[in-house]
Amino acid sequence: MSELHDNVVPHEKVRSLRNAIRNVRIAGMERTDVVVALQESEKARLEMLSEELIDVFKEIPEDDDQFSFQIVPGTQPRLWIDMTSHVLMGRDKHSYRFVKETRLGRMVLLETADIDDMADCITEYIAERIIEKERTLEADWMLNRIRQQDVPLGKGLDQLKEDAAAKAAPNKHNKGRGLFILFCGVVMGAVMGATGLIAFALYANPFGG
């Protein structure tokens, strides 16, 4: 038995590059299938959220072009609300994350797994943006009105001061005239009072005794 065992030639492991490439490709396809499945799942959830907001989207004025409302596929699908805000799925792939890009960085407006809460938050955000745009347009209209009146913006305060001074001048003149009339009345009253006292004294004692 020992002689037979000693005569067995050990099997050498054959390494094949072709087989290695094949195995790597199979593993890559499996990972791709998982990633694609996750992306499709995220996209499906965003589509459900979009359906909840259909009526809200329809009520937006036709001339308001600040909103986009479209799902952009990719490594992480996103539902864009406007140029600076969008909804994407959280790390658990079940919660919605509503974020906004600001000068200070990305701000999370809301993160929740409740689709109704997310739809309400987006609706309120849209309403705030519409009101903000209306106020901006109103401010622009007022600025144009000021420009149409040929009043330079840099001289606006000086113009207001001049108008105030022009209105105050007649009031000052009228106030001085009133004080003069009051002074004359006081003097005349004093004179008449003194005359009356003298006349009364002469009447009470006509002979001075």
Contacts in CASP RR format, 6 or more apart in sequence:
PFRMAT RR
TARGET T0000
AUTHOR 0000-0000-0000
METHOD contacts of the structure
MODEL  1
MSELHDNVVPHEKVRSLRNAIRNVRIAGMERTDVVVALQESEKARLEMLS
EELIDVFKEIPEDDDQFSFQIVPGTQPRLWIDMTSHVLMGRDKHSYRFVK
ETRLGRMVLLETADIDDMADCITEYIAERIIEKERTLEADWMLNRIRQQD
VPLGKGLDQLKEDAAAKAAPNKHNKGRGLFILFCGVVMGAVMGATGLIAF
ALYANPFGG
35 75 0 8 1.000
38 93 0 8 1.000
39 73 0 8 1.000
39 74 0 8 1.000
39 75 0 8 1.000
39 76 0 8 1.000
39 77 0 8 1.000
41 93 0 8 1.000
42 76 0 8 1.000
42 77 0 8 1.000
42 88 0 8 1.000
42 89 0 8 1.000
42 93 0 8 1.000
43 71 0 8 1.000
43 73 0 8 1.000
43 77 0 8 1.000
45 89 0 8 1.000
45 94 0 8 1.000
45 96 0 8 1.000
46 71 0 8 1.000
46 77 0 8 1.000
46 78 0 8 1.000
46 79 0 8 1.000
46 87 0 8 1.000
46 88 0 8 1.000
46 89 0 8 1.000
47 71 0 8 1.000
48 115 0 8 1.000
49 79 0 8 1.000
49 87 0 8 1.000
49 96 0 8 1.000
49 115 0 8 1.000
49 118 0 8 1.000
49 119 0 8 1.000
50 69 0 8 1.000
50 71 0 8 1.000
50 79 0 8 1.000
52 115 0 8 1.000
52 116 0 8 1.000
52 119 0 8 1.000
53 69 0 8 1.000
53 119 0 8 1.000
53 122 0 8 1.000
53 123 0 8 1.000
56 119 0 8 1.000
56 122 0 8 1.000
56 123 0 8 1.000
56 126 0 8 1.000
57 67 0 8 1.000
57 69 0 8 1.000
60 67 0 8 1.000
60 126 0 8 1.000
60 130 0 8 1.000
61 130 0 8 1.000
64 130 0 8 1.000
64 133 0 8 1.000
66 82 0 8 1.000
66 83 0 8 1.000
66 129 0 8 1.000
66 133 0 8 1.000
67 81 0 8 1.000
67 82 0 8 1.000
67 126 0 8 1.000
67 129 0 8 1.000
68 80 0 8 1.000
68 81 0 8 1.000
68 82 0 8 1.000
68 83 0 8 1.000
69 79 0 8 1.000
69 80 0 8 1.000
69 81 0 8 1.000
70 79 0 8 1.000
70 80 0 8 1.000
71 77 0 8 1.000
71 78 0 8 1.000
71 79 0 8 1.000
71 80 0 8 1.000
72 78 0 8 1.000
72 80 0 8 1.000
76 88 0 8 1.000
76 89 0 8 1.000
77 88 0 8 1.000
77 89 0 8 1.000
78 86 0 8 1.000
78 87 0 8 1.000
78 88 0 8 1.000
79 86 0 8 1.000
79 87 0 8 1.000
79 88 0 8 1.000
80 86 0 8 1.000
81 87 0 8 1.000
81 98 0 8 1.000
81 122 0 8 1.000
81 125 0 8 1.000
81 126 0 8 1.000
82 129 0 8 1.000
84 100 0 8 1.000
84 101 0 8 1.000
84 102 0 8 1.000
85 98 0 8 1.000
85 99 0 8 1.000
85 100 0 8 1.000
85 101 0 8 1.000
85 109 0 8 1.000
85 125 0 8 1.000
86 98 0 8 1.000
86 99 0 8 1.000
87 96 0 8 1.000
87 97 0 8 1.000
87 98 0 8 1.000
87 99 0 8 1.000
87 118 0 8 1.000
87 122 0 8 1.000
88 96 0 8 1.000
88 97 0 8 1.000
88 99 0 8 1.000
89 95 0 8 1.000
89 96 0 8 1.000
89 97 0 8 1.000
90 96 0 8 1.000
90 97 0 8 1.000
90 111 0 8 1.000
94 113 0 8 1.000
95 111 0 8 1.000
95 112 0 8 1.000
95 113 0 8 1.000
96 110 0 8 1.000
96 111 0 8 1.000
96 112 0 8 1.000
96 113 0 8 1.000
96 115 0 8 1.000
96 118 0 8 1.000
97 108 0 8 1.000
97 110 0 8 1.000
97 111 0 8 1.000
98 108 0 8 1.000
98 109 0 8 1.000
98 110 0 8 1.000
98 111 0 8 1.000
98 118 0 8 1.000
98 121 0 8 1.000
98 122 0 8 1.000
98 125 0 8 1.000
99 106 0 8 1.000
99 107 0 8 1.000
99 108 0 8 1.000
99 109 0 8 1.000
100 106 0 8 1.000
100 107 0 8 1.000
100 109 0 8 1.000
101 107 0 8 1.000
109 121 0 8 1.000
109 125 0 8 1.000
110 117 0 8 1.000
110 118 0 8 1.000
110 121 0 8 1.000
112 118 0 8 1.000
146 153 0 8 1.000
147 153 0 8 1.000
151 159 0 8 1.000
END
